[in-house]
Amino acid sequence: MSRSSTLLGNRNAIGRHDVAQYMGMNMDRAEQIRRLYFNREYNQKQLSAMFGCTQGSISRIISGMVWMR
């Protein structure tokens, strides 16, 4: 299964136009984002700047809409 088809598995969570911003993401980075957020080290806006994506992307990662095992 390709990376983009995995991301698009739940079409309500992410549209095709959003795939490009996830292409630099991987499961390890997503887990790091969740850890930093849930340990209250950074907020979503700070994480989006650190990882080079939008706050909305961070929100979808944190909520488990994308990049969940």
N, C-alpha and C positions, 0 to 999 in steps of 0.2 A: 504494500500500500504506500502510495507516495505521501510525502509530507503535506502537500496541499490537500489531498483527499482526506487525510486524517483530521486536519484542521476544519475541513468543511463537512465533516460527518454530521454535525448538528448545525444545519443551515440557519436555524433561528439564532444561534450564538454568534456566528461570524459570516460575513458576506465575502464574496470573491475579491472585492476591492480591498478588504482588510488583510488578505493573505500576505501581501508583500511586506507589511510591517512585522509579521511573525517569522519571516524567513530566517532572520538572525537568531531566533529563539530556539531553545531546545529544552528538553525535560529538566536538565540540571539547572539551567538558568531560571526556569519557571519555579522550581522548588526553592531556589535561592530567593526569588522575589517573595514567595509566600512566607518563608522563614523571616525575612527582614521585616515584612509587613506585620505578621502576627506576633513578633517579638516587640512590636511597637518601636522599632529602630528608625523607620522611615514611613512617611505617608505616601499615598499613591502618586501625588504630583512629583515628589522627590524621586521615587522609583522610576517614574516615566523618564525623567531627565537622565538618571543613571544608566538606564538600559536602552535609551534611544527609541522609545515608542510612545504612544499616546497614553493618557491617563485611562481612557476607555479600555485600551488593551490590557493595562495592569489590572483594572477592575475585573475583566473577563478571566484573567489568569487566577486572580485571588479567589473569585467566586466558583472556580472550577468549571466554567463554561468551555474553556480550552486548556490543553496541556495537563490533563489529569491521567494518571495511570489507571 
